[in-house]
């Protein structure tokens, strides 16, 4: 269904679209007038060492000069204490009934806390902020007294920023109003197409009944009433749209282009990391699919249900964690993050539905994969620019209406090398995304269908993606490249296999000459990892045990998808640990099932394929899913929009490809039907030649 056809349906069913849209606008106006404005007040408190501890050099009795990193642990203990249920109960007894948050101050590495109170009464909010500031100092003293610390050695709290005059928080109010308007408009949009479908179905039944009645009562030889003179003009034929009609591949191409070429840290204000233009476009694509599906223009191909079923299980786990977050008294930031998590889930649903249910032709699926590889190669080429110029090109890109969801992104270095990130938000996302697409680039380079193309057009994406992985100076990228090599190379014929091994060894030698010191830095990374002497690895493993208390509190559905914020808790750098904290054991099982579904789809395609090209494509899906499975243990993969988008796109593409291959595969022979199926168009038997008979007698 084209955009023009969608507009035509909305014009015909204006009596559905207009009232619901107006109703949404009126409801939004009512909410704007009735919902009170929220006010927010903040204060900042610093932890200072006692004068007794600060007597020695270099403090010389000055506690401010001795406010070092050791007090960060004390500050973390105080934050957890103030965020607990006992402290909330005590504060409620002191008159603090509005929501409050306690956390480390932004853009600081010292023991400085920010206390925030949000409410609808300006005067009450200011009073509660003062109460909370005093209460923080009292709680710190109580903790030290319970630990039998001598008063001379008490850590003190010093207000750095006094409680500020409450300021109105109009952003959340506008978001609520906009949400109501969007719900009304979306309801009108969906019901317009439902009405269109019902009206068309009724008209078809009436037309069929009229044809039957005309055939039964009309004159002989006139089977259709439209052929009777004076029955009215024949219906006009619809004009065929010029060019290729809009399909799921075209919509997904727009998504991939937006995801790759607009830096993933640029988002719509107020939506956080999920508000990228690509994600918004994906949700609009889902609306297009629903409109096309409701009107009967499109049907999911047979055999493509598996990725949608598995994603449905993941969606149930996310919704369960959302309800768990609503029942635990989460902070305001966590509630907003849980809402953004639902938006992210909707984006994933859009991608899986558009690919697995929207792509109707195998050729169009191949076109989508080729376009994703080509665009990924362009992103890899931008990474080369970042590496050799020691800059980040994404830092110089700014678009009107978009803001960075990751403040103060700076160029990351490791050793003496700049780690490129191209248009991604982080070098880990850059390397992980390229490792996901590299198997498909290799498969397309060997595809016999593309052998008529020049060698550089087939092999340039492989060279760009494969060469960009070591430039990230990341263990994640190297592990991803090794997985692709170990999965795909052993399945090749000996001649191709040995040629590939020779090229890989030659590439390593070229890197050693062109980029001196890079291979040594990467080798040192893995050596320190194996010796457990790497600081980043040690920091991650320490955090693993810190996840267990959160898992013990809510083992089934966790604390809420998207709510384990680094500014409130800590970075996990591990998708599995993050999933355990946010969605519990149920979410972990759903996530693992999603990964293994991708691996199963790749193996099934390889077994059922009838051509070598399809077998290699199945191996590419297998390798890509295995890269996602392993890479998720090295960083919080699904928190990055570009990596998550490419992962769900490839998982859905594997399910779609499996459906096409399964329908084309021959049916297995059984005892009941030991013979192969007959051809749908059998050749008719030749007519027997006539036997010669006696010659006819002449007629006199």
N, C-alpha and C positions, 0 to 999 in steps of 0.2 A: 504494500500500500504506500503510495507516494504522499508527499506532504500536501499536494493539491487535493488528493482524495480525502485525506483526513480533514482538511478545511471544508470540503464539500459536505461531509457527514455532519460536522459541527454546525454548518449553516442550515442544513435540513432539520436538524434536531435542536434548533435554538431554544425551543420551549423547554428543553431539559437543561441545556448548558447554562443559559442566562439566569434562570431562577436560582440554581444552586450556587452559581458564582456570586450573584447578588446577596444570597443568604450568607455565604462565607464572608463577604465584605461587611455586611451588617453585624455578623457575630464578632468579627475582628474589631469593628468600631466600638461595639458594646464592651468587649474585653479591654480595649484601650482606655475606656472611661471608667470601668468598674474595678479593674485590677489596680491596687495601690502601687505607687512607685516605691521601689526598694532603695534604701540608703546604705552606704557602706562606710565604715570608719576603720582605720588601721593605726597600729602603733608598732614600734620596733624596740626590741629589748636585746641588749648584749650581755653575755656572761663574762664576768671578770673574776680573775683569780683573787684569792685572799691576799691581804697585805703581808701576811706571814710568809706565804710562798714566794711573793714577789720581792722579798728582801735581797735575794742574791742577784748578781749580775746576770743578764744585762738590764734587769728591771729596776733595781735599786729602790724598791718600795713602791714603784708606780704600777698599779694593777692593770692599767690600760695598755702599757707597753708589753705586758706579759700575757695578753689575750691570744694565746697561740692555738695551734691545731688540736692540742690535747683536750681542750674544752668542747670540741665538736661532738665527742661522744657524750659528754654531759648534756649538751644541748639536745642531742637525739633522744636521750632518756627523758628529758623534760617534755619534749614534743609528744612522745608516746604517752606520757602520764596525763598531760592535758587533753589528749584526744581520746582517752579512755572513758568508759561509762561511769566510773566512780567520780571522776572530775566533773563530768557533765551533770551528774546528780547534785554535786556540791554547788556548782555554779547556778543551777536552777534554784537552789535554795537561797542564793545571794541575789536573785532577780535577773539572771542572764537567761532569758527564755528564747532569744533569737539564735539562729544558726551562727556558729563561729568556726574559724579554722586557725590552726597553729602550724607553722612550718618554717623552714629555713628561709631567710631573706633572699630575694632573687639577686643573682649576679654577685654572690659573695661566697668565700670559702671559709670564713671564720664562724665562730659561735654566735651568730646573730639571728634572732627570731623575729618573725612578723606575725602579729596577732590581728585577726580580721573579724569583724562582726557585721552581719547583714540583717537588716530589718526594715520595717515600714514606718516606724516612728523615729524621726530624726533625733529628737532629744533623748529618747530611750537608748538608741544605738550608741550615742556618745557616752552615756552613763555606763552602759554595759562594757564598752571598750575600756574605760577606766577601771572597772571592776575586774575585768579579765587580766589587765596588766598587773594590778596589785596581786591578784590570785596566783599568777605565774611565779612571782617571787616567793610567796608563801609556800607554794608547793615545792619549790626547789629547797627551801629551808627545811621543810618537813622530810623530804627524801634524805637529806644529809643527816638530819637528826636521827632518823630511823636507822641509818648506817653507823651511828655512834661516832660521827666526825666531830672533832673538837670545834667549838664556835670560831676559834681564831683562824681555822683553816676552811671556813665555809666559802664556797663559790657564791658570788653575789650577782644580782641582776641590776643592770643600770639602764633605765629608759634612754634610748638614743633618739627616738622620734616619739614625742608625746602623742596621745590620741588625737587624731586629726578630725577636723569638722566633717561630718558625714556628707558624702557626695551622692547624688542620685545615680542609680544604675539603670539607665534607660535601655541598655543593650538587651538584657534578658526580657524586658517588657516588649520590645519590638520583635524579638524572636518568637514570643508566644503569639503575638498578633499575626505575624507572618505565617506561623504554623497553621493557625485556624483558617486563614485565607487560602493557603495552599491545599488544605484538606477539602475545603468547599469547591475549589476549582478542579482538583483531581477527581472528586466525586462526580461533578458534572461531566467531566471528560469521559470517565468510564461508563457512566449511565447513558450518555449519548450514544455510545457504540453498542451498548446492550439493547437500547431501544431500536437502533438501526437494524440490528440482527433480528429482533423479534418482528419488526414491521416487514422486513424482506421475507422472512419465513412465512408469515401470514399471506403475503401477496403471492408467493409461490404456490402455496396450497390452494388459494382461490383460483389462480390461473390453471393449475392442474385440474381442479374440479370443473372449471368452465370448458376446458378442452374435452374432458370426458362427456360432459353434458351435450356439447356441440356435436360430438361424434355419434352420440346416441339419438339425438333428435333432429339433426340436420338432414338435408337431402342426400340421397345416395351419391357417392363419389365425391363428397365434400367432407373430408375428415376433420378439417380445422375451421373454426369460425372465422379466423383471420382471412381465409381465402374467399369468403362470401362477399359479393359486391356490396358496398355500403357499410362494411363492418368497421370502418375506421382506418386511419393510416397505420402502416406498419411501424413498430417501435424503431426509434433511431438507434443506429449502431454507435457504440462508444468509440471515441477516438483513442487510438493506441498512443501511449506516451512516447515521446521522442527519447532516444537513447535507452540505456539500461535502466529498468525500474529499480527503485530503492529496495534493497534487501539487507539481510542481517550482516553480510560481509561488508557492505558499504558503511553501515552504521559502526561496526567494530573497527573498521579502518580509521574512521574519525576519532574513535576513542584512543586507539594506539598512537595516532599522530599527536593528539593532545597530551597523552601520558608521557611520550618520549621527548617532545620538543618544548614543552612548558616545564620549567624546573618544578620538581615535585614538592618543594618547600613553599611555593606560591599558592595560596589558597584564598578562598572567599572569606572575608572577615567574619569571625564568630563561629566558624565551622571547624577550626583546628585542622589537623592533618588530613581529615577525610574530605575537606572542602575544595579539592583540586578541580580545575575545569574538566579534566578527564572523568572524574567520578560523577560530576553533575551531568555530563553528556551521557554517561552510561545509564543513569537513572532515566533520562529522557528517552534513551533507546529502549528501555524496558517499557515505558508508556507506549512507544510506537509498536512494540511487539504485542502488547496486550490489545491495542486497538485493532491490529491486523488479525490477531487470533480470535478475538470476539466476533468479528465480522466474517469469520470462516475463510479468510484469504490464505491462511497458513496453518499447517498442522505439524506437530513434532514428528520427525522421521522415526520409523520403527527401530527399536534396539538402541536408542540413545538415552534411555531413562536413568542409567546407573549414576552418572555424576549429579543429576538433579536429586535423586533419592538421598545420596550421601550428603549433599549440601543441606538438604532438609533436616537431616539428623544434626548437623552442625548448627543450623539455625535454631533448632529446639534447645540445644545446649546453651546457645547465646541468650535466648529468651529466658531460660531457667536462671541463668546467672543475673540477668537484668532484674528479675523478681527477687532474687536473693539480695541484690544490692539495695532494692527498695525497702527491704525488711530489716536492714541492719543499722539504720540511722547514719547513712553515709553523709559526707560533707557535700557542700554545694558544688565544689569542683568535681567530685566523683560522680555526682548526679549528671552534670553536664557531659562528662566524659562517657558515661554509660549511654546517654542519648546519641552522642557521636558514634559510639560503637554500633548502634542500630543502623545508623546511616551507612557506615562501612559495610555492615552485613547486607544491606539492600544493594549496594554496589556489586558485591560478590554474586548475589543472586542474579542481578542483571547480566553480568558477564556469562555466567553458566547457562542461563536460559537463552540468551541471544546466540551463543555458540552451539550448544547441544540441541536446542529446539528450533532455532531460527535458520540455521544454514541448511538448505534443502538439497544442495548439489555437492557432490564430492569435489568437483572442479573448483567451486567457489571456496571450499575449505582449504584447498591447496593454495589458492590465491591469497587467502587471509594469512596463512603461515608464511608465504613468501614475503608479503608486505611487512609482517612483523620482523622477519629476519633482516630485511633491507633497512628498515628504520632503526633496528638495534645496531646495525653496523655503523650508521651515521652517528648514533650516540657514542659508540666506541671510538670513532674518529675524533669526536670532540674531547674524549678522555685523553687522547694522545696530545692534543693541544694543551690541556691542563698540565700534563706531566712535564712536557719539555719547556713550557713557559713559566712553570711554578706559580700558576694562577688558577682560579676557578671561574670559568666563563659564566657560570650561573649567577655569580655574585653581581655581574654587570647587567643582568636581565631584570627588568621591572616592567610590569604591565599595569595599566590603569585598573583600579578596582580590586587588585589582588595584593595581599600582604603576606609576609613570610611567617609561616607557622613555627619555624625554628629560629629563634632570635640569635643574632651574633654568630652566624656560620662563618668560620674562618678556614683558611687553608690548613689541612692536616699534613703533618710530616712524619716520616718514620725513617730513622737514620738520616741520610743526607738527601732523601728523595721526597718530592711532593706527591701525596696520594691523590690521584684524580677522582673526581666524582661526577664529572660531566653535568648532565641535567638532573641527576638524582640528588637526594638529600644527604647522602653519606657514602664514602667509598665502599663500605660493606654492601650497601644496596646496589651500587654500580657493579661490583664484581658478581654478586649473587644473580642479578638480572641477566648479565651476559652469560653466565654459566647455564642458566635455564634455556637460553635460546641457541647456544652453541651446537647442541646435537642436531637441531633442525637445519642449521646452516651447513653442517657436514653432509646431512642426508640430501639436501637440495643440490649440493655441489656434485654428488655422485648420481643424481637422478637421470636416467636415460632420456627422459622427456626434455631435459634442458641441455643436452649435449650439443645442440646446434648453436648455443650461445658461446661467446668467446670465453677463454679460460679465466680472464680477470673478472668477468661478471659473475662467474660461478664461485670462484675461490676468494674474491675480495672480502666478502662477509666473514668467511672462516678465518682469514689472516687478521682482519681487524679485531674481531671478537677474541680470538685465541691469544693474540699478541697483547691485548689490553688487560687481560687477567693478571699477568705478573706485575704490571705497572702499578696496581693498587697496593702492592707490598702488604698483602693480607693473606693469612692462612686460609680464610674462607674461600678466596678466589682460587688458590692453588689446589685446595681439596676438591673444589668443584671441577676444575680442569682435569684432575687425575681421575675422578669418577667417570667423566665423559670418555676419557681415553680407555680406562679399564673395562667399561661396559661395551663400547662400540668396536674398538680395534680387534679384540679376539673373535668377533663374529665375521670378520672379513676373510676373503680368500687369501692364501699365503702371499701371492704377489703384491696385492694391495697392502696387506698387513706390514710386510717388510719395507715397502716403500714409505708407508706412514711412519714407521719407527725411524727410518733414516731421516725423514724430514723433521721429525721432532728433535732428534739429536742435533741436526743442523741448526734448528731454530734456537736451541739452548746455546750453541756456540755463537750465533749471531748476537744474542742478548748479552753474552759475556763481553763481546767486542764493542757493541754499540752503546750499551749502558753499563759501564764498568762499576762493579760493586753491588749491582742489583741482586745477582744470584747469591752472593755472599750474605747479603742482608736477609734474604728469604731463608737461606739455610740456617742462619743464626736464630731466626724466629722459631723454626721447628725444633732446633736443638735445645733451645731454652724451654720450649713447651714439653719436650720429652724428659728433660731434667727437672721439670717443675720449678724452674728458677725465673720464669717470666712473670713480671709484676702484674700484667693484665690478666694472665691466666689465673694467678693466685687470687686476684680480686674477684674474679668470676666464681671460682670454686668456693670461696668464703661465703658468697651470697647464696649459694645453693642451700646451705643449711639454714640461712635466714628465711627461706621460703617456707620451711616446714611448719613454723608456728601459724602462719596464715592458712596453710592447708589444713592444719589440725582444727582450726576454728570452724571452717566451712569446707568439709572434704568433698561434698558432692558437686555443688554448683559454684563454689568459689565466692569471691567478693564482688563480682560484676565485670563483664567484659569491657575492657578499656579503662578500668578505674585504678589500676596499679600504676599511678603516675610517678615518674622519677622525682618530681619536686615534693611529693608527699612521702614517698618511700625510698626507692633506689632503683638504679638500672639493673636489669637482669641479664641482658646480653645473651639470652637463651629463650627461644620461643616456647619450649616445653615447660621450663620453670615459670615463665610468665602465664602460660595457659593454666597450669596447676593453681597459681594464685588467683587468677581471674575467673576461671570456669570450672575448677575442681577436677575430679576424676572423670566426670561425665564429659566435660569439654576435652580433656586429654584423649579419651577414647574416640571421640568424634573426630578430632584432628588427626590422630593416627590412622583412623579408617579412611580419611580423605587422602592421606599420603599413599597408603597401600592400594587404594582404588586406582590412583594414577599408575602405580607400578603394575597392577593386574591388567589394566587396559593395554599398556604397552606390550606385555607378554602375550595377551590374547590376540592382538593385532598381528604380532609376529607369527603365531601358530596358525592363524586362519588365512593369512595373506596368500594370494595365488601368484604374485609377482615378487621379484627380488626387491623392487623399489618399495612396495608396501611393507615387506619384511624389515627393511632398513628404517622405514618411518616408524614402525612399531618399536624398534630398538631405540629410536630417538625419543619417543614418548617415555619409554622405560628409563632411559638415562636421565631425562629431565626431571621426572618424578623422584628418582633416587637422589639427585642433586638437592632438590627441595627438602627431602627427608633429612639428609645429613647437614645441610647448611643451616637448618632451623635450630640446630644445637649450638651454633656458633654466634648467632645474633637473633634478636627478636624480629624475625623476618616479616611477619604479617603486619607489623606496625609501620612498615614502609609502603606507601601506596603503589609505587611502580613495581616493586617485586611482587606484592600481593596480587596486583592486577594481572601481571604476566603469568603468575602461578595458576590462578583460577582460569585464565584463558586457555592455557595449555591443558589443564585437567579436563575442561569441557571439550576442547578440540579432540583429545584422546577418546572421550566417550562418543563424540560424533563420528570420528573415523572408524571406531570399532563397529558402530551400527552399519556404516556403509560397507565395510569389509565383510561383516557377518552376513549381510543380505546377498553379497556377491559370491560367497563361498559355497561350494557344492554341499548338498546335504549328505551326511554320513549314511552308509549302507547298514541296514539292520536285517534281522532274521525275517521280519514281516515283509520288508521290501529289499530283497538282495540285489535287485537290478537298479542301475542308475536311472534317474528320472528321465522320462521322454522329453524330447525337445518340444517347446511350446508351439512350434510351427513345423509339424512333420511334413516330409515330402510325400505327396500323394502317389500311390502306386501307379506304375505305367499301365495303360490300357492294353489288354491282350490283342494281339494282331488277329484280324478276322481270317478264318479258314476259308480257302477257296471252295466255292460250291459249283454245281453244274451250270454250264452256260445256258442262258435263257433261249427258248425256242423262238425262231423268227415268226413275226406276226404276218399272216398272209394278207 
